[in-house]
């Protein structure tokens, strides 16, 4: 049996979360364990659940993605930043 990677999605836009959820669902080696709507939720979920992968929006209310990444730096989660903003792409 192949390894499964736990994934957290963190994005304040419902449509973006839906699209990311669909992408994760197509990957049998990935298992979605949480969805977060803002940076504080993401930070707390990452600390509690310790996912293998975090799909993290850069611009969110409260803590932005960069601040979340700094707050969870001690964790071994791989972070993939996602954004719809041209200035961050």
Phi and psi in degrees as GROMACS dihedral restraints (atoms count N, CA, C in turn):
[ dihedral_restraints ]
;  ai    aj    ak    al  type     phi  dphi    fc
    3     4     5     6     1   -81.7    20    10
    4     5     6     7     1   159.3    20    10
    6     7     8     9     1   -69.0    20    10
    7     8     9    10     1   143.1    20    10
    9    10    11    12     1  -106.8    20    10
   10    11    12    13     1   138.0    20    10
   12    13    14    15     1  -103.0    20    10
   13    14    15    16     1   129.0    20    10
   15    16    17    18     1   -82.2    20    10
   16    17    18    19     1   139.6    20    10
   18    19    20    21     1  -130.1    20    10
   19    20    21    22     1   138.1    20    10
   21    22    23    24     1  -116.6    20    10
   22    23    24    25     1   135.2    20    10
   24    25    26    27     1  -104.5    20    10
   25    26    27    28     1   131.6    20    10
   27    28    29    30     1  -132.0    20    10
   28    29    30    31     1   108.8    20    10
   30    31    32    33     1  -157.5    20    10
   31    32    33    34     1   138.5    20    10
   33    34    35    36     1   -81.5    20    10
   34    35    36    37     1   -12.5    20    10
   36    37    38    39     1   -94.3    20    10
   37    38    39    40     1   120.0    20    10
   39    40    41    42     1   -57.0    20    10
   40    41    42    43     1   -40.7    20    10
   42    43    44    45     1   -65.1    20    10
   43    44    45    46     1   -39.1    20    10
   45    46    47    48     1   -64.2    20    10
   46    47    48    49     1   -43.2    20    10
   48    49    50    51     1   -61.5    20    10
   49    50    51    52     1   -40.6    20    10
   51    52    53    54     1   -61.9    20    10
   52    53    54    55     1   -44.8    20    10
   54    55    56    57     1   -65.9    20    10
   55    56    57    58     1   -42.8    20    10
   57    58    59    60     1   -64.4    20    10
   58    59    60    61     1   -39.7    20    10
   60    61    62    63     1   -59.8    20    10
   61    62    63    64     1   -42.8    20    10
   63    64    65    66     1   -62.7    20    10
   64    65    66    67     1   -40.3    20    10
   66    67    68    69     1   -64.3    20    10
   67    68    69    70     1   -44.8    20    10
   69    70    71    72     1   -62.4    20    10
   70    71    72    73     1   -39.5    20    10
   72    73    74    75     1   -62.9    20    10
   73    74    75    76     1   -24.8    20    10
   75    76    77    78     1   -80.4    20    10
   76    77    78    79     1    -8.4    20    10
   78    79    80    81     1  -105.2    20    10
   79    80    81    82     1   105.1    20    10
   81    82    83    84     1   -63.1    20    10
   82    83    84    85     1   -21.3    20    10
   84    85    86    87     1   -83.5    20    10
   85    86    87    88     1    -1.6    20    10
   87    88    89    90     1  -115.4    20    10
   88    89    90    91     1   142.6    20    10
   90    91    92    93     1  -130.7    20    10
   91    92    93    94     1   117.6    20    10
   93    94    95    96     1   -73.6    20    10
   94    95    96    97     1   124.9    20    10
   96    97    98    99     1  -112.5    20    10
   97    98    99   100     1   -14.7    20    10
   99   100   101   102     1  -167.0    20    10
  100   101   102   103     1   152.2    20    10
  102   103   104   105     1  -124.9    20    10
  103   104   105   106     1   137.1    20    10
  105   106   107   108     1  -125.7    20    10
  106   107   108   109     1   144.2    20    10
  108   109   110   111     1   -99.5    20    10
  109   110   111   112     1    -8.6    20    10
  111   112   113   114     1  -156.2    20    10
  112   113   114   115     1   174.1    20    10
  114   115   116   117     1   -64.7    20    10
  115   116   117   118     1   -39.3    20    10
  117   118   119   120     1   -64.9    20    10
  118   119   120   121     1   -43.2    20    10
  120   121   122   123     1   -60.3    20    10
  121   122   123   124     1   -42.4    20    10
  123   124   125   126     1   -62.4    20    10
  124   125   126   127     1   -49.5    20    10
  126   127   128   129     1   -55.5    20    10
  127   128   129   130     1   -47.5    20    10
  129   130   131   132     1   -66.0    20    10
  130   131   132   133     1   -42.6    20    10
  132   133   134   135     1   -65.4    20    10
  133   134   135   136     1   -40.4    20    10
  135   136   137   138     1   -64.2    20    10
  136   137   138   139     1   -44.3    20    10
  138   139   140   141     1   -62.3    20    10
  139   140   141   142     1   -40.4    20    10
  141   142   143   144     1   -77.0    20    10
  142   143   144   145     1   -45.4    20    10
  144   145   146   147     1   -95.5    20    10
  145   146   147   148     1   -18.9    20    10
  147   148   149   150     1    47.2    20    10
  148   149   150   151     1    64.2    20    10
  150   151   152   153     1   -70.4    20    10
  151   152   153   154     1   161.7    20    10
  153   154   155   156     1   -74.8    20    10
  154   155   156   157     1   -38.4    20    10
  156   157   158   159     1  -132.4    20    10
  157   158   159   160     1   139.4    20    10
  159   160   161   162     1  -123.1    20    10
  160   161   162   163     1   123.0    20    10
  162   163   164   165     1   -94.4    20    10
  163   164   165   166     1   105.1    20    10
  165   166   167   168     1  -118.8    20    10
  166   167   168   169     1   119.1    20    10
  168   169   170   171     1   -67.6    20    10
  169   170   171   172     1   143.7    20    10
  171   172   173   174     1   -78.6    20    10
  172   173   174   175     1   -42.9    20    10
  174   175   176   177     1  -109.0    20    10
  175   176   177   178     1   107.1    20    10
  177   178   179   180     1  -137.6    20    10
  178   179   180   181     1   159.3    20    10
  180   181   182   183     1   -66.1    20    10
  181   182   183   184     1   152.3    20    10
  183   184   185   186     1    73.8    20    10
  184   185   186   187     1  -119.3    20    10
  186   187   188   189     1   -76.0    20    10
  187   188   189   190     1   131.7    20    10
  189   190   191   192     1   -86.2    20    10
  190   191   192   193     1   176.1    20    10
  192   193   194   195     1   -60.3    20    10
  193   194   195   196     1   -36.9    20    10
  195   196   197   198     1   -65.1    20    10
  196   197   198   199     1   -43.3    20    10
  198   199   200   201     1   -64.7    20    10
  199   200   201   202     1   -37.7    20    10
  201   202   203   204     1   -63.0    20    10
  202   203   204   205     1   -46.3    20    10
  204   205   206   207     1   -58.7    20    10
  205   206   207   208     1   -41.4    20    10
  207   208   209   210     1   -65.3    20    10
  208   209   210   211     1   -39.3    20    10
  210   211   212   213     1   -69.0    20    10
  211   212   213   214     1   -26.2    20    10
  213   214   215   216     1  -111.0    20    10
  214   215   216   217     1    19.2    20    10
  216   217   218   219     1   -55.8    20    10
  217   218   219   220     1   -29.6    20    10
  219   220   221   222     1   -74.5    20    10
  220   221   222   223     1   -16.0    20    10
  222   223   224   225     1   -81.4    20    10
  223   224   225   226     1   159.1    20    10
  225   226   227   228     1   -93.9    20    10
  226   227   228   229     1    16.6    20    10
  228   229   230   231     1   -69.5    20    10
  229   230   231   232     1   139.8    20    10
  231   232   233   234     1   -85.1    20    10
  232   233   234   235     1   130.2    20    10
  234   235   236   237     1  -106.8    20    10
  235   236   237   238     1   129.3    20    10
  237   238   239   240     1  -116.2    20    10
  238   239   240   241     1   113.2    20    10
  240   241   242   243     1   -77.7    20    10
  241   242   243   244     1   136.6    20    10
  243   244   245   246     1  -126.1    20    10
  244   245   246   247     1   144.4    20    10
  246   247   248   249     1  -160.6    20    10
  247   248   249   250     1   152.7    20    10
  249   250   251   252     1  -106.9    20    10
  250   251   252   253     1     1.7    20    10
  252   253   254   255     1   -90.2    20    10
  253   254   255   256     1   123.6    20    10
  255   256   257   258     1   -57.1    20    10
  256   257   258   259     1   -36.2    20    10
  258   259   260   261     1   -66.6    20    10
  259   260   261   262     1   -17.1    20    10
  261   262   263   264     1  -104.7    20    10
  262   263   264   265     1   -10.9    20    10
